[in-house]
Amino acid sequence: MLVQKHSPQMNFDLQNRRLYGILDMGYVEQSETIRVATEMLEGGVEILQLRAKEFHPDQILKLALPLVPICRRFGVPFIINDHPEVVVESGADGLHVGQDDILVKVARDLIGPDKIVGLSTHSLLQAESALREKPDYIGFGPLFSTPTKPDYMSIGTSRISEVHRLVPLPIYCIGGIKLENLPEVLSAGAQRVAIVSGILKAEKIADYCRTCRAALE
């Protein structure tokens, strides 16, 4: 088991956090990480995840360390994708895992019981099954085709209302969501969304995030 380093803990109410921003290093130069993350937070991103699929954990830790105090300053939970050891070493607030990664229970054992654990789901069946694992939130998608999840078939918006009825957890709809289709996603029953390329490819990231927050509220 990993030995958890001491870090200040904050209590986060995920139910009231609607805009989840993912800092995907497939879209961001390493030298721009702090700037982009700060603009996302200034624009109103309420959860920030660092996702660096092709990076070694040591590289991810180097990226994560300066982001922890920035997220603290904004009062926003900072989530690491895939790597529990980086959560422990950086003092991040939580871990996000996929269907093929470690179980939620194992994640909690590794990072500590007070940290956040999120789980990706790609169907109603997986979303319902997630209840047995007891994550703090789930991602549900991809709703639309997206280059960040090329191996997953898009599931559309028709199941959004049903998943919210069946699963009493904070649900973040994800996958190809952008400002132009956000009204459709919300009309289908979404309460929270995770946005990746729409934010990261925006000319003015903070303004883009503000507009998303306004739509969600």
Secondary structure, 3 states (H helix, E strand, C coil): CCCCCCCCCCCCCHHHCCEEEEEECCCCCHHHHHHHHHHHHHCCCCEEEEECCCCCHHHHHHHHCCHHHHHHHHCCCEEEECCHHHHHHHCCCEEEECCCCCCHHHHHHHHCCCCEEEEEECCHHHHHHHHHHCCCEEEECCCCCCCCCCCCCCCCCCCHHHHHHHCCCCEEEECCCCCCCHHHHHHCCCCCEEECHHHHCCCCHHHHHHHHHHHHC
